[in-house]
Amino acid sequence: NVIELFHRGRMISVLALYTYTGFACWRHVEGAFKADTFLEAMTSMLDDIMQPWPLPNSILILNNCGIHHTHETLLREFVELKGGMLYFLAAYSPIDSPVKSSFNAFKNCWKKYGGLLQWLDLEGAIRWSLQNCQGYSDSKCAAFGWQ
């Protein structure tokens, strides 16, 4: 999933892989992801964590965002080469996407702690937010066991 944020006056986009244990890895770009940078970031991240079926991290599920389909054939070939499977959610099914609530927690935490995050470099700010704001609520920002 991709999220757009501002850091030190620059708009950035964060693309993260979410597993059953939480956020696994991410990439960011200044501005917005384009089809080519999305494919490059996805294959780079998947190369690190994708495993053959039926091992953990063997299934990639994407929503139906247009950028996910631009290079669908190449992405599917990459995933299958790694022994994994690629699926797309049904259209308009945010309830089936746990990454939505996690990204909302990430965005809320980013907004709440934005003043402090400005003191970190961009990588550090993203890492801190992903590590500490899983399950974020207005009353707390709890760590979720980053490995």
Buried (B, 14 or more C-beta within 10 A) or exposed (E): BBBEBEBEEEEBBBBBBBBEEBBBBBBBBEEEBEEEBBBBBBBEBBEEBBBEEEEEBBBBBBBEBEBBEBBEEEBBEBBEEBEBBBEBBEEEEEEEBBBBBBBEBBBBBBEBBBEEBEEBEBEEBBBBBBBBBBBBEEEEBEEBEEE
